[in-house]
Amino acid sequence: MKIKPLGNRVLVKKIEQEERKTPGGIVLPESVKDEKAIRGEVVAVGTAEKIEVKEGDKVLVSAYAGTEVRMGEEKYLLVKTTDILAIIEE
């Protein structure tokens, strides 16, 4: 199955972050983390003319944006381009 975003939407594959622990050794679940942005990789871009990201770009997406989509074991976010905060350059 392949998802092709429409308009100004982008399909982003979530990049899982390392698990975080408290100083006491307790592992914090993803729902408790205080991060305001999610790291991801652009998998597909929509059909709008002026989309600033391309497939393969690493991006930061607002933590509360978009719609989560699962395909098999993978988690994706379908977001509007305005919900992409930055491109990560390594």
N, C-alpha and C positions, 0 to 999 in steps of 0.2 A: 504494500500500500504506500502511496506517495501523497503528500499534502502539498498543494500549491496555494500559497496565500493570495488573496485578492486585494486590490487597491493598495493602500498604504500600510499593509500589514507585513510582518516578518515572522518567520518560524525560527525559533531559537532553541537549541538543545542545551539544557541545563548542564553546567559543569559542576559536579559534586565537589563541595569544599571538604577539606580535611575535618575530621570530627574534632570538636573542641572539648576540652576538659576544664573543670574548675581546679583551683589549686589543691583541693582535697581529692581529686581524681575522679569526680563524677562526670560522666559523659553527658554533654548537653544535646538534646534532640534538636533537629532542624527547626521545629516550631518554637523553640525557646530562644534561639539565637537573635541577637539584636541588630542584625545586618539590615540595612535599608535598601540594598541592591543585590541582585543576583547576577553571578557571572554566567555567561553562556557563549555559544558559538552559533553564528548565523548559518542555518541549514538551507533556507529558501527565502526569496524575497518576492513581494507582491508585484502587481502589474502597473503601479503608479509610475509616472515618469521620473520624478526626482527623489529617489530613495538613496540616501547617503551611505548605506552599508552594502556589502556584497557577501556572497556565500564565502564562508571560511573566516570572516572577521570575528574576533573575540570582542564581546561587548558587555557593558553593565546595563541591566534592565531594572527599573523600579520594582521593588519587592512585591508590591501589591497590584501590579499591572497584568493585563492580558488574561488569557484563558489557558489553563493547563490541559495538555493533551498527552495521552499515553499511547505509545505504539510499541507493543511487546513490553520489554523491560525498560525502555527508554522514556524519559520525561522531557517534554517539550513545552514551550510557551508560545502561544500565538499572540503577538503584541503589535500595537500600532507603532509606527516609527517615532512618534512623539514620546513614547515610553522608554525609548533607548536613551540612556543618559550619556554614554561615552563609548568610544572604541578603545580597546586596550591594545597598546602597541608594546610588544616585548622585544 
